[in-house]
Amino acid sequence: MKGIKKSLTEEHLYLDFSHQIEGCIFPLHTSVTLFLLSYCDCKIFKVCLVLTRESTDISLKNVLSQHVEVQIISRQELPPIVQNCCLPAVVERPETFCRAGLAVVLRHIIQKSYETDPSKKEILELLGFKKTCLKACAEVSQWTRLCEITIPLAIENFLRESSDQHPAIPAEILQLEKKLSEPVRVHNDDKLRRQKLKQQKAAGLGPYLAEEKMKSEVHRQETSEELDLSSLNLELKVAVPKLAVHEEPATTNREPSHIRKAKASDLPPLEHVFAEGLYFTLADIVLLPCVHHFLVIICKKLSEKLIEFPLLAAWYQRMQEVPRVQTAAAQCGIQFLHLPELLTTSNEQHPNLREAPGVEEQNDPLFIGGPRPTMTKLMEKGIEVMFSPHPCPSWTLDWNNLPAAVSPKEGRMSSGRALRKQQQLNNLVYVVTSQAKPGDRIVDFCSGGGHVGIVLAHMLPACQVTLIENKELSLIRAKKRSDELGLSNIWFIQANMEYFTGTFNIGVALHACGVATDMVIEHCIKTQASFVTCPCCYGFIQNTSKFNFPKSEQFKKTLSYKEHMILCRFADQTAVQLPPQRRLIGKQCMCLVDLDRAKAAEEHGYSVQVISMEPESCSPKNNMIVGVPV
């Protein structure tokens, strides 16, 4: 068949399997992955269902496409690299490169499906604008976390509890309903909102009547077999051509003057057609199996609750009109429900949905801005800027006699930046090699192009080095360099670090951004591993679902969250072009933020030092936090 490539590397796809109930495979991550395989009509992966401890019934009736060949294996039969990861996971042969985690694996399936048949451009468009759909890791993106983690887990719990007479509605579903009510933001929304204003004025409708007409029009279009673009509201006019095989040509007519001059605040908002906005994306694929199984229980046992989810129900009905969704659903045992029309909406917040409480009162009468009052407050409690001495400031690798592929000069950077990168590596490599013993497992978190991990794997051939990185292209470049060196003691895992579950002895991270440094330290503490981290992007530090700042008890007793954030913001002001005094304050704030991290680790039984790298000019972010379990 023309356009289809056949010379692709063989890959194995590993999925957890515990049990199935009424066409639903548990865990839902597996149901979602199989649904995407069916939607993409993808047959290039060898699929292995991995039995969990809870596995009892392994019959797979009516839940798998007959085109998908499946092998059932035990956890012990997994390749060693996969045994260190949460599933789903995809592994290339030879088994040194693994992709793990739902979002990473689904994005990979889409890319491979397109590479196999480049004529399927609509498959690639599932990745959204600039191919960023669910690309941001769940640790920093609330939307990725909702789709990838919290909704599937919440629905699984809901289904388990559905044997009760009145299972509680998951808060995550309420969040999704609220999300669907929010105005859509897209890259060209100003232009689209002006087109919508023109459409409303042409129809002689005010905003309220326009909204009511849109709702009835959406319902009419959802229940008709053919879509007439001329009668659709603007949002659907934009969305529908994206779903067609041949996209409609864009119109270039200039808007009337009164439309062009309308203030942005006077423009009508764009409303959701799909989960992320106007376009059908991977997020819809992820949510559909989850929402379907939720609605099945609602219709069976809590039908009176359905009226609370008009937007979710409308989205669910609309999904059934997307080409190939019905076919993929049937192959996966999903029998779509036909829901009643829900025209009543409420802007009132659901009683079970509460906004996350503020971390700190915004109007603190005792708060004084700027870093100096905060630093003075710490000094009064005996906390001062203090660095531990560097263990060997003049030590350096013999870069001239190392293979070329070991040096960061082989990467895409200028000679000046490559020199500074070498100086940074001198510091980290010295500390790690001083601690490492033969047989140790070393993990390079947030590895990027592998500058740290590749040097360590070359210098410590008796140790196993694992690179963990979310960005695929960076990891592919690292593997290419490793292959040139012939390294046999190195693994590559594309995943968020939450999906790495292996044990290790030393964790290292060079310029892990914001709270990523805290995640690395936490990962090391859980495994009782030593850590060597060089933090970066202090200004991006903020409270998350996992961390609250300040972290240590001593800092918590002294500083509020707002005061700690002042230190973080000023810690980012260390660029060489800034005045010396300002850079000095930035360096002091960096030290204090890292001292909080150090003291928090000490509370978990670690001996920790905050060290300034040598020479300090190697980077504006030149602190090292070195921790060893006592």
WOWO-V18691 format. One record per residue. N is the residue number from 1. OMEGA is omega in whole degrees, 0 to 359 (* if undefined). Layout:
BEGIN
((N:OMEGA) (N:OMEGA))
END
This chain:
BEGIN
((1:185) (2:177) (3:182) (4:178) (5:183) (6:186) (7:179) (8:178) (9:178) (10:181) (11:177) (12:179) (13:183) (14:183) (15:174) (16:173) (17:177) (18:179) (19:175) (20:178) (21:174) (22:176) (23:180) (24:176) (25:176) (26:357) (27:183) (28:175) (29:179) (30:177) (31:181) (32:182) (33:179) (34:177) (35:179) (36:177) (37:179) (38:180) (39:181) (40:186) (41:188) (42:183) (43:187) (44:180) (45:169) (46:188) (47:177) (48:174) (49:186) (50:182) (51:176) (52:180) (53:182) (54:186) (55:176) (56:180) (57:181) (58:175) (59:184) (60:183) (61:171) (62:178) (63:180) (64:172) (65:180) (66:179) (67:182) (68:178) (69:187) (70:173) (71:179) (72:183) (73:175) (74:179) (75:182) (76:181) (77:179) (78:172) (79:183) (80:183) (81:181) (82:179) (83:178) (84:186) (85:168) (86:175) (87:6) (88:178) (89:177) (90:182) (91:173) (92:171) (93:353) (94:192) (95:177) (96:182) (97:184) (98:172) (99:186) (100:181) (101:188) (102:185) (103:180) (104:182) (105:180) (106:178) (107:179) (108:178) (109:179) (110:181) (111:179) (112:178) (113:179) (114:178) (115:179) (116:180) (117:183) (118:178) (119:180) (120:182) (121:181) (122:176) (123:180) (124:181) (125:173) (126:181) (127:172) (128:182) (129:182) (130:176) (131:185) (132:183) (133:181) (134:178) (135:179) (136:185) (137:185) (138:181) (139:183) (140:182) (141:179) (142:181) (143:177) (144:181) (145:180) (146:184) (147:189) (148:190) (149:195) (150:179) (151:177) (152:179) (153:181) (154:180) (155:176) (156:178) (157:179) (158:180) (159:178) (160:183) (161:187) (162:174) (163:175) (164:181) (165:184) (166:177) (167:182) (168:177) (169:181) (170:178) (171:182) (172:176) (173:176) (174:177) (175:180) (176:176) (177:178) (178:179) (179:181) (180:179) (181:184) (182:178) (183:180) (184:174) (185:176) (186:188) (187:180) (188:188) (189:179) (190:179) (191:181) (192:180) (193:176) (194:176) (195:179) (196:177) (197:178) (198:179) (199:180) (200:181) (201:179) (202:180) (203:181) (204:183) (205:168) (206:182) (207:184) (208:181) (209:178) (210:180) (211:180) (212:179) (213:180) (214:182) (215:180) (216:179) (217:178) (218:181) (219:180) (220:181) (221:180) (222:185) (223:177) (224:184) (225:184) (226:181) (227:177) (228:186) (229:184) (230:183) (231:182) (232:170) (233:189) (234:182) (235:180) (236:176) (237:180) (238:187) (239:189) (240:180) (241:179) (242:182) (243:181) (244:180) (245:178) (246:184) (247:178) (248:177) (249:181) (250:177) (251:184) (252:180) (253:180) (254:182) (255:175) (256:185) (257:184) (258:176) (259:180) (260:186) (261:180) (262:178) (263:180) (264:181) (265:181) (266:182) (267:179) (268:179) (269:173) (270:183) (271:184) (272:165) (273:178) (274:190) (275:182) (276:180) (277:186) (278:190) (279:177) (280:186) (281:177) (282:179) (283:178) (284:178) (285:181) (286:187) (287:188) (288:179) (289:180) (290:182) (291:179) (292:183) (293:173) (294:183) (295:177) (296:180) (297:179) (298:182) (299:181) (300:191) (301:185) (302:187) (303:180) (304:181) (305:186) (306:182) (307:179) (308:184) (309:182) (310:182) (311:178) (312:179) (313:178) (314:177) (315:181) (316:178) (317:181) (318:180) (319:182) (320:180) (321:180) (322:180) (323:175) (324:179) (325:179) (326:180) (327:181) (328:180) (329:181) (330:179) (331:182) (332:176) (333:178) (334:177) (335:187) (336:175) (337:172) (338:187) (339:175) (340:180) (341:180) (342:182) (343:183) (344:175) (345:179) (346:177) (347:180) (348:180) (349:179) (350:183) (351:181) (352:182) (353:180) (354:174) (355:178) (356:182) (357:178) (358:182) (359:184) (360:175) (361:184) (362:182) (363:179) (364:185) (365:181) (366:184) (367:175) (368:185) (369:177) (370:185) (371:187) (372:178) (373:180) (374:179) (375:178) (376:179) (377:179) (378:180) (379:180) (380:178) (381:177) (382:179) (383:182) (384:176) (385:182) (386:178) (387:171) (388:180) (389:178) (390:184) (391:180) (392:189) (393:184) (394:184) (395:178) (396:171) (397:177) (398:187) (399:184) (400:182) (401:176) (402:176) (403:185) (404:184) (405:177) (406:187) (407:176) (408:176) (409:179) (410:178) (411:182) (412:179) (413:180) (414:181) (415:179) (416:179) (417:179) (418:179) (419:179) (420:178) (421:176) (422:180) (423:177) (424:181) (425:177) (426:182) (427:184) (428:183) (429:179) (430:183) (431:183) (432:182) (433:177) (434:183) (435:191) (436:176) (437:177) (438:181) (439:180) (440:173) (441:182) (442:180) (443:175) (444:180) (445:180) (446:194) (447:183) (448:180) (449:173) (450:183) (451:180) (452:186) (453:182) (454:177) (455:181) (456:180) (457:179) (458:184) (459:184) (460:184) (461:180) (462:178) (463:175) (464:182) (465:179) (466:176) (467:178) (468:185) (469:180) (470:185) (471:186) (472:185) (473:178) (474:182) (475:177) (476:177) (477:179) (478:180) (479:178) (480:178) (481:179) (482:179) (483:178) (484:181) (485:182) (486:181) (487:180) (488:183) (489:186) (490:176) (491:178) (492:181) (493:174) (494:184) (495:165) (496:187) (497:176) (498:184) (499:175) (500:185) (501:184) (502:174) (503:181) (504:184) (505:182) (506:174) (507:182) (508:178) (509:177) (510:178) (511:170) (512:192) (513:173) (514:183) (515:176) (516:176) (517:180) (518:177) (519:178) (520:180) (521:179) (522:180) (523:180) (524:180) (525:179) (526:182) (527:185) (528:178) (529:172) (530:176) (531:176) (532:184) (533:173) (534:186) (535:178) (536:173) (537:180) (538:182) (539:179) (540:179) (541:175) (542:177) (543:179) (544:178) (545:184) (546:188) (547:170) (548:181) (549:353) (550:186) (551:185) (552:180) (553:182) (554:179) (555:179) (556:181) (557:186) (558:187) (559:169) (560:176) (561:182) (562:179) (563:178) (564:179) (565:175) (566:177) (567:181) (568:182) (569:181) (570:178) (571:179) (572:184) (573:180) (574:181) (575:186) (576:182) (577:179) (578:177) (579:183) (580:182) (581:180) (582:178) (583:179) (584:178) (585:177) (586:180) (587:179) (588:178) (589:175) (590:182) (591:182) (592:177) (593:181) (594:174) (595:176) (596:177) (597:182) (598:181) (599:178) (600:178) (601:178) (602:178) (603:177) (604:174) (605:179) (606:167) (607:190) (608:175) (609:170) (610:187) (611:175) (612:182) (613:179) (614:348) (615:182) (616:180) (617:181) (618:178) (619:172) (620:177) (621:192) (622:175) (623:169) (624:172) (625:184) (626:182) (627:179) (628:178) (629:183) (630:*))
END
